[in-house]
Amino acid sequence: MKEETKKVITLEDVENHPMIIASIRQADRNLKALGYTEHGFRHTDMVANTAHRVLLELGYGRREAELAAIAGYMHDLGNVVERSHHYYTGALIAMNILREMGMDEMEITEVAAAIGNHDEINGHPVSIYSAAVILADKADVHRLRVRNPNFVKFDIHDRVNYAVEESALELFPEERIITLNLKIDNNISTVLEYFEIFLSRMILCRRAADFLSANFSLVINDAKLL
């Protein structure tokens, strides 16, 4: 029996896959209906690119960085089904699509594990890929994600995201430091409110950095808080 030839699936292949495109588009519509911040192509592009940069700048290989990017691009696919367990359903959806695309089985499992572990409540950095996706996903806090046009009706998530004027995940490879640098408008939201809703995310980021043999720090308005 002839062994099936596996394909080297690239981020570009994933970005151009019709089912992935449709799923991201519908998932973002679902979350918009539920009142969540933007989870569309802007977010998926940013998470993919940041996850790729994290591994590449920390000295990992190009294929490893690309697998992190693929997981980052697909990490929110599960929202096309429902929100509560989107990390779980997203991992299963990704496995099916990537298998149909002909990706190597071991690479599929790495991508699926990264997707399944990006949630701040139930997720854990179980690999370099999951660690990179966690850091990239949690770093994307910015007013561009807020789509509620009525400032009066902002909930705390809208208010905190809208208060963030600048957000950057900075890497210092020689020192093995990963820093989330934020500029927050204190007239819109306080630093305390940021911690109120994002503390669990920052703890997960610290664990992700630890997995990559790095230290995580949080800087808000030029003040180091972690």
Beta strands, then each sheet from edge to edge (+ up, - down):
strand 1: 164-172
strand 2: 177-184
strand 3: 215-220
strand 4: 223-224
sheet 1: 1+ 2- 3- 4+
end
